Amino acid sequence: MKPQPCFRLAATTLDAPDAHQLAQFYQGLLGWPMRKDQPGWVEIGPPDGSAGLSFQTEPLFTRPRWPSRRSEQQMMMHLDIEVNDLSSAVEQALALGATVPDFQPQDDVRILCDPAGHPFCLFVRSGPSV
């Protein structure tokens, strides 16, 4: 019997008009060191070596729209980022270049957009961590 392959998520990759600019934003937000820096490609990740974020320059990048509209580029995914203080985390994200869309569907979660327009959520965990 053939052994089952092992799968491990190594990173999530975000396309952007400028990979380095977007990587700098998330480095400032998450405090993660750079793992790889190449033309058009940057990887950052937590010091423990677990899954991180990668950024790829995409010349044909189209900024996603939040909330979605049929006639515009829709969000394909988003990042959920746990924080310990929602208001100070929003302040820091804004200082780094994030924006806050008008539509906020939940009181205990803040949806922001990174400098390339990718939506991401900041939240404070209310129950025990899994």
ZILINMO-V807333 format. One record per backbone hydrogen bond with DSSP energy under -1.0 kcal/mol. CO is the residue of the C=O (numbers start at 1). NH is the residue of the N-H. E is the energy in kcal/mol with one decimal. If there is no record, write none. Layout:
BEGIN
((CO;NH;E) (CO;NH;E))
END
This chain:
BEGIN
((10;52;-1.8) (12;54;-2.8) (14;56;-2.2) (16;58;-3.2) (18;22;-2.0) (19;23;-2.4) (20;24;-2.1) (21;25;-1.6) (22;26;-2.1) (23;27;-2.5) (24;28;-2.3) (25;29;-2.1) (26;30;-2.9) (27;31;-2.4) (33;45;-1.8) (36;43;-2.6) (38;41;-2.2) (40;57;-2.4) (41;38;-3.2) (42;55;-2.8) (43;35;-3.5) (43;36;-1.6) (44;53;-2.0) (46;49;-2.1) (52;12;-1.6) (53;44;-3.0) (54;14;-2.7) (55;42;-2.1) (56;16;-2.0) (58;61;-2.1) (69;72;-1.5) (73;65;-2.6) (79;121;-3.1) (81;123;-1.8) (85;89;-2.0) (86;90;-2.4) (87;91;-2.1) (88;92;-2.3) (89;93;-2.5) (90;94;-2.5) (91;95;-2.3) (92;96;-1.5) (93;98;-2.6) (94;97;-1.0) (99;113;-2.6) (110;122;-2.6) (112;120;-2.7) (113;99;-2.1) (114;117;-2.3) (118;114;-2.4) (120;112;-2.9) (121;81;-3.3) (122;110;-2.4) (123;83;-3.2))
END
